Amino acid sequence: MIVDAFGRRFRNLRVSLTAACNYACTYCVPDGKRLQAAEYELSAPEMARAVSLLVDAAGIEKLRITGGEPLLSPKFDELLPAIMQMPLDDVSLTTNGQLIQRKAEVLLSSGMRRINVSLDTLDPIRFREIARGGDLETVLTGIKLLHSAGLKIKINMVPMRTRNADQIKPMLEYCLAHGFELRFIELMNMGHLRAQGNQYQQEFFGMEEILETIGENYEFTRTEAPYDSTAVRYEIPDRGYFGIIANESEPFCSSCTRLRLSSNGYLYGCLSNAVCHDIKPILEMDHHQAMARLQTMLVRTLADKQELSFRGEVTVMKFIGG
Ligand code: SAM
């Protein structure tokens, strides 16, 4: 087991199936970048081998399939059953929900028990303004379908001062009413936000203000979260839970256990570090040699983690897997 000076090791793997996305969210990509896959993306068998080696070499216990938009990837139908057979405690998916209805059969027959859907507003016009693609009703119908089939649903929302901070309460009410857990993700200073202008500073709407907003209508208490959880979790008695992924306000770097595999075969140890490691040559090797090389690569990847806090990076989330 590879452990660093902070006692951190890789337990959670995020796998980006493709960099392509059917949205172009204002906070994720600059104009006109929708639907672009990486120049070369791993095939389903290559990705399955990479994941299987990582599970063995790093001791991965939890895996999340992401992207880009994972349900858009032609690999999804072949890769999901392969991943579901690996010795993992938990497999989940993060999606924008636009293609849930099309992929419902594959999803439900896979045995996956939970899913995160990204949704920043319940207002159809605002939805189009933020996502710059897709349709709100389609997402809501998809969520309903999976929920009625018994999947546990979490909703991810990125609150922004001028675009959707007024949606915090309606979104929370919607989630509480349906038994979904709402996760607010503090805006991260990544990609074009980091590279240009002061849009990030203008739009950042952090934990303190989120809690103040919720406190106007609800009473809540902070609850215990697992050691390496990135979310601070709150309970609204007799109603449910919500969480805040407070990258800025309460950084979780010192207990971060995440490892990322990008769709084009690079390992990233940290969202806030553009350094990455090409796993593709390892996929050509026999098992013994591959495991030895991967151990060395994982030591270097673990060293890429930030010590204390998220500094921001010009890398784009959809390329390395949000
Ligand atoms: N397409 C899928 C989706 O929409 O959930 C998966 C990929 S998306 C990059 C994963 C998550 O990253 C989404 O919940 C999205 O809101 C979040 N995200 C992207 N850019 C972000 C940023 N700059 N700050 C905070 N969250 C961001």
Residues whose N, C-alpha, C, O or C-beta is under 5 A from the ligand:
A	BS01	SAM	Y27 C28 T66 G67 G68 E69 T94 T95 N96 S118 N156 V158 I185 E186 L187 M188 M190 M317 K318 G322
